[in-house]
Amino acid sequence: MNTDTTNQQFLLAARPQGEIKPSDFTLMDAPMPEPGPGEFLVEVHYLAVEPAMKGWIEARVDYIAPVEIGEVMRGQGAGVVIASNNAQFPVGTAVTGHVGWQRYMVTDGKSMPVRALPQGVSLSNGLNVLGITGLTAYFGMLEIGKPGKGDTVLVSGAAGATGSVAGQLARLQGARVIGIAGGPEKCAWLVSELGFDGAIDYKHEDSAARIAQLCPDGLDVYFDNVGGDILDAALANLADRARVVLCGGISRYNQTGPIPGPANYFNLVYRRARMEGFIVIDYAARFGEASQALSQLLASGQLRSKETIAEGFEALPHALIGLFRGSNIGKQLVAVRH
Ligand SMILES: NC(=O)c1ccc[n+]([C@@H]2O[C@H](COP(=O)([O-])OP(=O)(O)OC[C@H]3O[C@@H](n4cnc5c(N)ncnc54)[C@H](OP(=O)(O)O)[C@@H]3O)[C@@H](O)[C@H]2O)c1
């Protein structure tokens, strides 16, 4: 039984300079919202943190409006409808979507877009494999990377939310998949649990030398989540007609000042290769199709998922900061329900 009388929220307090600090957010107690006509009240169980949030709070990206100072921090969450004046979202419906960093949220389903989760999908997987990062892996790997049987595919940030799904999807297409991740625990997980064919620990190994060693015929697909030196090392090892999928560049998100470009970009010319960026929201019209395919792969056990879960609403800023230190394996979530 819900006994809360207020709604905890995190508001953006300051735009970070360099690394995000906990003081960039303010914890507030807002009045408990009540659903009006056509609206429903969601009790949030999990909130997701994502590296892209850095760009939104710095106001450094142009594909989406920045989060304004004093505004509830933007973020994806999953929860359950606990009061409803909307027949499409009755009490008990499990939903996921744009809920913001708050413990309760009122919406008509469109003003703050949320969708009902398919039967049998857990709330946490609604943010993980069926959330923005799983969808990013799906469209980036299958629509841009297009791995084929026998292709060699390299994925960076491979033990994170997007990379772990992207690598598994390539493997399911019959490709040979090598992951790059920080530390022996993550590398062991990629090979022993997710079935990757090899892993490179970029914190303790020479990435360029190991890519050349593990991929002697070159890379047919490189799925880039990190940019920087690892992107450069991948560019030096492309096969003819390779596809480089630019998904993210976390190694540069905390850098200030001019960011150096990849020195090896001209190998794209020699190898007749292609490098293409994408933003997952461009595929929004096809999220239903992707969710169905991903939930079937989960249900059949062909796709595995993992979450790192921090406990308590107050843990949100630290969980976000932890992404830049590699604290997570799989999807980083925060369990916010008392
Ligand atoms: N294009 C799009 O539409 C789209 C959508 C969603 C996400 N993305 C991008 O996809 C990438 C992954 O996002 P995610 O939400 O799935 O996060 P995540 O991979 O679950 O977490 C971030 C991971 O990045 C790694 N990392 C941190 N600093 C690094 C550095 N300096 N060099 C190399 N690796 C570093 C850490 O793992 P290690 O321990 O291995 O270092 C950390 O676990 C991000 O770049 C994000 O911006 C793009």
The ligand as an ORCA input file, in Angstrom:
! r2SCAN-3c Opt
* xyz 0 1
  N      23.336      6.916    -31.043
  C      22.339      6.713    -30.213
  O      21.159      6.910    -30.522
  C      22.647      6.207    -28.827
  C      21.616      5.779    -27.958
  C      21.953      5.256    -26.704
  C      23.290      5.214    -26.327
  N      24.249      5.687    -27.189
  C      25.675      5.645    -26.818
  O      26.024      4.299    -26.611
  C      27.114      4.250    -25.701
  C      26.794      3.234    -24.597
  O      25.714      3.732    -23.827
  P      25.052      2.823    -22.685
  O      23.877      3.562    -22.171
  O      24.898      1.458    -23.204
  O      26.157      2.857    -21.550
  P      26.992      1.630    -20.964
  O      27.806      1.084    -22.103
  O      26.086      0.713    -20.242
  O      27.916      2.333    -19.896
  C      29.006      3.098    -20.277
  C      30.282      2.236    -20.350
  O      31.284      2.965    -21.048
  C      32.553      2.494    -20.660
  N      33.462      3.647    -20.565
  C      33.407      4.677    -19.687
  N      34.415      5.543    -19.927
  C      35.129      5.021    -20.973
  C      36.297      5.447    -21.678
  N      36.927      6.598    -21.376
  N      36.758      4.661    -22.682
  C      36.139      3.503    -23.003
  N      35.025      3.056    -22.387
  C      34.526      3.811    -21.378
  C      32.395      1.807    -19.305
  O      32.723      0.441    -19.447
  P      34.253     -0.075    -19.338
  O      34.410     -0.622    -17.960
  O      34.313     -1.098    -20.422
  O      35.138      1.110    -19.564
  C      30.910      1.951    -18.985
  O      30.374      0.810    -18.380
  C      27.314      5.656    -25.173
  O      28.382      6.247    -25.859
  C      26.007      6.334    -25.510
  O      26.147      7.717    -25.648
  C      23.949      6.167    -28.413
*
